[in-house]
Amino acid sequence: MFERTKNLLGYPVQFEGNKCSPNIMYSGAQPNQQALPALEWAVSQRHKSFFLVGSDYVYPRTANLILKKHIEKGGMQVLGEAYVLLGGTDFSGVIAKIAQAKPAMIINTLNGDSNVAFFKQLQAAGIDTKAMPIMSFSIGKQEAQGMGAGLVEGSYAAWNYFQSLPGKAKSKFIAAYKAKFGKDAAITDPMIHSYLDVYAWKAAVEKAKSFDPDAVRKAAATLGGFDTPMGKVSFAANQRLVQKAYIGKLKADGQFEIIADSRKDIAPEPYDALAFPGKTCRL
């Protein structure tokens, strides 16, 4: 639709890659900025076998395809893979497979209320998620609060922003947000990316001195580093955000303790070289 109407979309949620549109500015994580750093961290913790569970739509299936390619290349194992309908709540069959496979780690690409059902049914089945940890790509502080932190305490998540990140700019933004929306208001990765999308668009319009979508997108890709509540970031020439990756461990208070980070900014790669060899982004 955006190509047809020649408009510009800011996309703030993690993205499976394998697409390149001149009409979209992708600020959400590419797989090499979330899924692959999570796998790299898991391997550093000596986890070498995995079970992949996700909602049945394009993001989980594509992210897991990429993960499988990298797991296999690293000489590790995918012991199982299962999908449920988006919003599905019956995980009895999936959990039976997980219990039989006994992976070192579960990688979770479920979305929405399915996460509540999945974690509750794992607990009811007696699966110890400390012995068989879970790495999630769609659970942030807000979701953890809604699920009940006790249910997901000790599990892991990979994002490019956590509310617990240190820094004056981050703390100032959090204080202002809580002053407006309440002391218990939670801020998640997609929220921050949505916020920065608006201000990146503003800065690009000012640089381009135009509201024309083509002029704005070209200006956005040449803004250089700009300040945001997640630190200084920039858009690459392929219209995707350059950003760090973080691994968080959920604490009993619903906050994530940041236990690892990529240290350096990660350049976004729309097409994973193992999963989609030879493909490049041409705008």
Disulfide bonds with the S-S distance in Angstrom:
Cys20-Cys281 1.81
